[in-house]
Amino acid sequence: MASSMSGMFSGQQPPVAHPVGGPGGPGQPGFPGTAARAPGNNTLVDELEASFEACFASLVSQDYVNGTDQEEIRTGVDQCIQKFLDVARQTECFFLQKRLQLSVQKPEQVVKEDVSELRNELQRKELLVQKHLSKLHHWQQVLEDVSVQQRKPTDLPPPGPLAFLEQASASLPPAPLKPN
């Protein structure tokens, strides 16, 4: 598969020359460290990268910051984003085509990947079940502790009609003595 992806993406679409300075031409700054691309050697990855950089350049460009025509700014940004989305779709199509080729040439590889994904999902769900079981045991213990605390007062003899008042008065502070 590595050999089929050498020269990746070339020949997928006619190359489009991108301005070196950014989406608006030489007056707009590009990203530092961005090398100029030869117009005939653009690959889909290069175009995706360039359109992504153009999106950012259009948002941080001095021309757009100082611009007064909001509609022009919006149109320029929309065009950059649309270009990026188009190239992203083309990139996705390329990978889907490679995936289809792989499934035709090596169907056992696809089955291995599916089995691996299912095992990973099963392991993830098993961990989730263990987490829920530990929470369940915790709350069962809490309920058991509460029920034990409720049973303790019932072990005492049944209260008389004034038992509630006796309990309430036991928790009150003693009344101050009146001086005579």
N, C-alpha and C positions, 0 to 999 in steps of 0.2 A: 504494500500500500504506500510505503514511503516513496517508492520510485514513481508511482502514479501521481504523486502530489508535488514532485519536483517541478519547478517552473510554475508553481501554483497560481492559478487564476489567469494565467496569460491566455490570450486568445478568446476570452469569454465575452468581451465587448470591445468595440472599436475604441482605441485610446482617445481620451479627451485631454487636451492640454489645459492645465490649471495655472492660473497666474501665480507667480512665485511670491508676490507680496501679500496675497490674501484674496478674499472674494471680490473686493472692489477694485483691484488693480494695483499698480505700483505705489499709489498714494497711501495704501493701508499697510500697516506693519504685519508681517507674518510672525510665526512663532520662532523664538530663538533656537538655534540648533537644527532647524528644518532645512534639509538640503534641497537644492533645486532638482526637480525630477525631469528626466529626459522625456519629451513628449511621446516618443515611440515605444518606450519601455514601461508604460503604466500597466500595472496589474490591478486586479480588483481590490487587493489589499491596499495598494498605494492610493487608489481612488477613494476607498473608504476612509483611510487616514486623512487624506487631503480634504475631503468633505467634512469630516469631524473637526479638523483644524479651522476650516472656513466658518463653521458654525460659531466656534469660540471667537475667532477673529472678528466676525461681524458684531458680536456682542460687546467686545472690548475696544473696538476701533475708535479712534479719536473722531473720525468723520461722523460716526453714528452718535457719539457722545455729544459733539458740538452741533449736530444737525438739528434743524428746527422743524423739518417736515416729518412728522410722525408717521404718516402714511408711507413715505419712501423708506423709512427705517424698517417699518413692519414688513413691507414687501421684500426688502433685501434679506431680512432674517428668515422670513417664510421660504424664500427661494433656497437659501442655504440649508435649511432644515429639510425641505422636500428633496433636495439633491442627496443629502445624507441618508434619508429613508429609502430612496430609490436604490442607492448603492448597497445599503444594508440588505434590502430584499434580494438583490442580485447575488450577494454573498451567501445568503441563506439558501437560495436556489442552487448555487454551486455545491454547497455541502450536502444538500438533499440529493443532488444528482450523484455525488460520490458515494453517498450512503446506499442509494439504489444500485449502483454498480457493484458495490461490495456485497450487497445481499444477493445479487445474481451470481457473482463469481465465487463467493464463499458463504453459502447459506449457513454452514455450521458456525461461522464466526458470529453471525447475528443471533443464533440460538444460544451460544455461549454468553454473549452480552446480556441477553434477556434473562438467562438463568442467574447470572451474576447480579443483575438489578433486582430480581425477585428475592435472592438471598439477602441482599442488603436491606430490602424493605422488610423482610421477615425479621431480621435481626433488630431493626429499628422498632418494629412493633412489639417484639418480645421485651425490649428495654422499656417501652412505654407500659406494657402490662405489668412488669416488675415494679415500676414506679407507682402505678395505681394500687397494686397489692400492698406495697409498703404504706401508702396513705390509708388504705382500708384497714390494715392492722393497727395503725396509729389511732384512728377514730374508733375502732372497736375497743381498744384499750381505754380510751377516754370515756366511752359509754359505760364500760364495765366499772371504771372508777366512780363514775357518777352514781351508778346503781348501787354500788357498795356503800357509798356515803348515804344514800337514801335508805338503805336497809338498817343502818346503825340506829337511827332513832326509833325504828319499829321494834328493835330488840328490847327496848325499855318497856316497862309496863304501860298499858294504855293510859293516855293522859286523862285527867279529870276535867270537869268543865272549866276550871280556872287555870289550866296548864298554860294556855297561851298567854294569859296575863302574867303568870309567874315568869315565863321566859322573857317577856318584854321588859318586865321590871328588873330582871337580873342584869340586863344590858345597860340600864340607866345608871348614871352616877348617883351616889347617895345624896339625899336632900340635905341642904345646910340646916343646921340647928338654929332655932329662933332664940335670940337672947331674951331672958326674962326680965 
